[in-house]
């Protein structure tokens, strides 16, 4: 029966082998970990990686199907494949993958002696390859050669005794075939090398599975003696409690951990936490409470008595463990203690500290938040309301809005507490009303409070009160957020006429905000009222002052394009160019002409030519460069080579110049270099100007010679 169990385990050992290989890669990569974890100067996204991998993916070459009809063809096929593998090995002898593939080929063809020979040849090349030993052993196990597998693993652990997964494979083999004494012998050989904790735990679990708890206890004691630490003792106690089911032994181990270990080990927070949790699981809450109190006193938890030097000596891990220990103590007292104990443990100290801070500075609103949170965790609603009531009495001393921003959240948190925690929406409504009465609306106001109060009325299904409150908000402080929230509410209710009325007031108050006009026009467009939307856009672009006019023009043009109104869109482009003359307007117009609604590439070229001449007259070099770049792109995508060469001939040269830099007072600060563009057509004009100057200079010289000759004649 044991041999059949071994066969079944061999067929299921593929997962175990993959796990061992994964362990190899992890172990080898630990020495090559990146130490500099700062962000790279060039960031690469996952999309770029996937795209690059897809571009560089090689085509999969499917090998032809070989059909074999007789023994001679089969032997010829084997010879050909063996020659292929031998060539690969000769070219790359140190690559263990080639050897493994070769051996697997022989195994698939039932040539076990040849496969064994291949593995032996590979071991002569690199006998320190732990993965190769593992593949060799798995080959023998897959094909039911138990003794061969034993011999291979025995050779492997003799050569590589520090490779743990070879030992794991060895003991796995012996246990699966049912040879318990042999498996125990392998474990004993392994223990002589003082492996890590997991090896001892594996040995212990093996003895536990075999039913020898006394032997397992001996192994754990050897483990504790080898690695005398809190970690080993806690693992021993965990085994005694959950696997050996020996409560007295587990308690004895915990007590020994506190009394026999060094203070650096015994005073770790996890020791007290696990010991107290053990006593709690065993139904001994009083013993657990004593342990928790001793830990709180010894480690100075929760009372803030630890000095800065002592806290600096602790590692971040130990600090987090101590915080977890104190949280466990609090949770334990909540579960097993009475109200007075919980109050003393959780709230008393914190409340005293917060009150001391607030006595010195009652305008420290963050401390009020913390104190209210402590009271809220306690669960006493009256204490929470009293805390917030005392907090909101400390109004800021000045009328500057910056000083009120933090104070307002006291009212918001109180209203949220009343509605969400206390489930008292009526009280929350009163809180918002008191808050609105406190804010000096003549100086400033907070749209957030108006919106939150209105949404509370909506949740209470009182739409009339919500509309009334938002109308009052518009009258007192007409802010954009109030308009947008009010419009969103009416739109959700399907009240289109109210939305139009609100948009009208919105535009009256914020006629310079393009977002208001575009939102109103989008509403009309969604309702199918294209004429109304167009009228709104016309009114918008007629305004003298706008915060983002380019956005408004773009939305208007996109609206006409969506409505398939090519002539109207073209008229808008022309009006925009007449208004601004910006180069991007010209480019967009030309690109529109190349679209399906446009007149075609010829019209686009005409617009580019007009724009180029206009910018040339205005002497705008940067804009001309942008225009030529867009023109060239258009010709490449929609034009021909002839027109593309014409555009490229117009491209300028980038030259470096110098100019005198001056300050505001006109004092020279020195020369500075800058880049300028020299266009070919400008060079022609410049050359003509130089020729005229040259001719003028030559004429002047002739005139001077004539005057000199006349003066000589007079002297004669």
RONUVO-112062 format. One record per residue (C-alpha): residue in one letter; x, z, y. Coordinates in steps of 0.05 Angstrom, whole numbers, plus 5000, padded with zeros to 4 digits. Example, Ala and Ser with C-alpha at 12.3 -4.5 7.8 and 13.67 -1.06 7.14 Angstrom:
BEGIN
A524651564910S527351434979
//
This chain:
BEGIN
X500050005000X505750155048X508749455037X501949135053X501649565116X508449315135X506348585126X500248685170X504449025223X509648465222X504247955237X501848375295X508748535323X509047935371X506148355427X511348895414X517048395417X514548115483X514248815510X521448925489X523648275523X520048495586X523849155582X530348755579X528748365642X526748995679X533149355658X537548775679X534048685746X534849415766X542149295784X540248705828X534849025870X534448825943X536849385988X535149066055X527549076056X526848856129X522548256145X526047586141X527047186204X523446596173X516946776140X514346356081X507046366063X504146335994X501045666010X507945366025X510645635959X504845345919X505344675955X512844625944X512044805871X506744275864X511143745898X517143905855X513343955790X516243485739X512043045696X510843315626X513942855575X509842865512X514142765450X511742225404X508142425340X512642335280X509042135216X512942255152X510941905089X516142095037X521842585024X527242125050X523842055118X522942805120X530342925107X532142395159X527642745210X530943415195X537843115203X536042805269X533143445297X539043855272X543843375305X539843455370X540344215366X547644195348X549043755408X545344235453X549444815425X555944445434X554244285507X551744985524X554545455473X553246095512X545845945522X542346385471X535846015481X538645395445X540645815386X533846155381X530345485385X534845215330X533445805285X525945755299X526145025279X529445205212X524445765203X518545295214X521244835160X522145425112X529745355113X530846115118X538146095097X539745575150X535945985203X539846595182X546246205187X544345975258X543246695280X549846915250X553446355286X550046565350X552347285340X559447045334X558746735403X555547355436X554647965393X552848385454X546348005466X540848515452X535447985458X538847575404X539048165357X531648285370X529947555355X534047585291X530448215267X523647935284X525147305245X526547715182X520348145193X515847545203X518047255137X517547915099X524948015088X524848765097X531848935073X534848375115X531148645176X533849345161X540949095155X540448705220X537449285259X542649755230X548249285253X544849215321X544349965335X551550065313X554049545362X549049695418X547150435411X544950495483X539649955479X533250345468X528549795447X532949635386X531950345363X524550295377X524249665334X528150005279X523650625275X517550175280X519949785219X521250415178X514650735196X510650115182X513550045112X511850775100X519051025090X518251675129X524951985109X528651355128X524951335195X526752065207X534051905192X533951335242X531051805295X536452315280X541851795288X538651595354X538352315379X545952375370X546751905429X542552345476X537451815496X532451885552X526052295552X521751755521X525951735458X524852485445X517452405459X517151825410X520552245357X515652815371X509552365366X512252075301X512652775270X505752925298X502852305266X506052515200X502753195206X509253585213X507753985276X513454475261X518453905260X515353615323X516154295358X523454325337X524553635367X521353835433X525654465436X531754025425X529253585482X528354185528X535354445511X538453765523X534753645589X533654335619X528954165675X521854275699X520053575677X522053705605X518554385603X512054085631X512153525580X513254045525X507354445550X502953825554X504653645482X503254355459X496454355493X493653665479X497153435415X499154075378X492954445403X497155085409X494655435472X499056055464X505255615457X503355215519X502355855559X509056125534X512455485556X509455525626X511556245633X518656075610X518855515660X517456005717X522156545692X528056195659X529355575701X533455555764X529755675830X530554935849X526654745786X521755325778X519355305851X516954585847X509754505867X507854105805X509854705761X504755165794X499454615797X499854435723X500255175702X494055345743X490354725718X491954935647X489155635658X482955335690X481854865631X482555455584X477055835620X481556335656X479756255730X482656935749X489456765720X489156095756X487356435822X493356905814X497956305803X495155935863X495856545909X502956665884X504655935898X501555955968X505556585984X512056355952X511955645979X508755836046X503055346040X497355266089X499555806138X504755436177X510055986168X515255516140X520955406189X523154726212X529754786175X526354956110X521554376118X527253906134X530754086069X524753866027X524153146003X518152726021X515952745948X516053505946X512253546012X506753105985X506553515920X505754155960X500153856000X496753645935X497754355908X494354665968X488654155963X487854345890X487655075910X482254925960X478254515909X479055075858X476355595906X470655135924X469055095850X470155815828X470456235891X465056505936X463656326008X468056856038X474156635998X472955906015X472256086088X478756476087X482555946050X480255326086X477555466154X480056116183X487155916196X485555226221X479955466265X484555996296X489855476310X484954986341X481855516385X488655736409X490155026431X483454946465X484255606502X490455326534X487554636547X479954556540X480653816558X484553646495X478953236464X482953056401X483253796383X475753836394X474953266344X479253626293X475454276302X468753926295X471253586232X473254256202X466354536216X463153916188X467053986123X464654696118X457454436117X454554896171X450454436216X449354976268X456855086275X457954336283X452654286337X455454896373X462454596371X460253936400X455854286452X461854686477X466254066476X461653626519X461354166572X468654006589X467453376630X473453026661X475253276730X476152596761X471452006767X476451506739X473851136678X480451196641X479451956637X472451886610X473851406552X475951946503X470652426527X464951936512X466751936438X464752676434X457552456449X458051876401X460652306344X455252816356X449852286355X452651976291X452952666259X445652796276X443352126250X447752026188X449552716164X443753146189X438652576183X435552766249X434552126288X430452486341X436252946358X440952336360X436352006410X436552626454X444152636449X444551916475X439652086531X443852686553X450152256550X447051716595X444852256643X451952536647X455551876661X456251726736X453251026735X454550926809X462050926796X462450636726X458650596661X459750476587X456149886555X457750186487X453150786498X447350336521X448149886460X448650456410X442550806439X438550156436X440550026364X438350726346X431450566375X431449926333X433050326270X427350786288X422850166293X421450296367X422749606396X419149756461X423750336476X429849916457X427749356504X426349846559X433150176551X436849516551X432949286613X434949936648X442149816627X442049116658X439349416722X444549966726X450749626698X449948886684X455648796634X456748196589X456448616526X449548876543X446948166555X450047906490X447348486448X440448436480X440247686467X442647776395X437048276384X431647816412X434447226374X434247616309X426947776324X425547036338X423547156411X426146496440X422546566507X425547256517X432446966499X431646426552X429646936604X435547376586X440246776589X437546626658X439147326682X445847296646X447746666683X445446936749X449847546741X455847186711X455546476737X463046406731X463246586657X463445946616X461646316552X454746476581X453345736596X455845486529X451946016490X445545836527X446745086514X448245216440X441745586434X437845006463X441644516420X440044916357X432744886376X433044136384X432144156460X437743666476X435143516547X435044256564X442044346535X444543756576X441444026639X444744696627X451544366619X450443966683X448844606721X454944936691X459944406711X457044396781X459245106793X464945186842X468245776806X469145816731X473746246689X475045706635X472545036660X476544656607X472545006553X466044826587X467844096593X470144076521X463644376496X459643886538X463443286512X463043536440X455543626450X454742896471X459142656414X454943056364X448742736393X451942046384X451441906459X457741486468X456241246538X454641936563X460942216531X465041666563X461841816630X463742546622X470942366607X471241936670X468242496712X473142996683X478942536699X476442436770X475743186777X482243436747X486642826732X489943236678X494042866627X490343196569X483842916595X486842216594X489442316523X482842586498X479141996530X483741496496X483041846429X475541826438X475841076446X479341016379X473941426345X467841096311X463841206375X469140886419X470240166440X476540076400X484040056406X483939566464X479940026508X484340606489X490540216511X487340066577X486040806589X493240966570X495740446619X491340706675X493641416661X500941206659X500540846726X496841436757X501941936733X507541476754X504841446825X504342206826X511442266800X509542736742X515142666691X512943186640X505842926638X508342216629X512442426569X506342766538X502242146551X507441676520X508042116458X500442106447X500441356461X505841236409X502141646357X495941246369X499640586362X502840816297X496141006267X491440476297X495839946331X501039436312X508539376317X508438936380X504739456422X508640016390X515139696413X512339636483X510740376484X517540566456X520840156510X517440596562X520141246530X524841606578X531841876570X533042626575X538742766624X541843406651X542043526726X544344076774X540744386832X541944946881X538045576865X535245976924X531846646931X525746806972X529846877036X532946187028X539846447009X543646026958X544646356891X548745826858X547945196818X543345166758X542544636705X535844336686X533343746645X529943156675X527142496648X529441806670X524341256655X526440526646X521540266698X524140786748X531240556736X529339846756X526440086822X532540516834X537139926821X533239516871X533940066924X541440096912X541939336921X538239366988X542839927012X548939516991X546438907030X545039337091X552039627089X555038927083X550938677143X553239267184X560439117168X559438387190X556438627255X562339077269X567138497256X563238057305X563538587359X571038667350X572137917356X568037877421X572038437452X578538077435X575937437469X574237827532X581238117535X584237427531
//
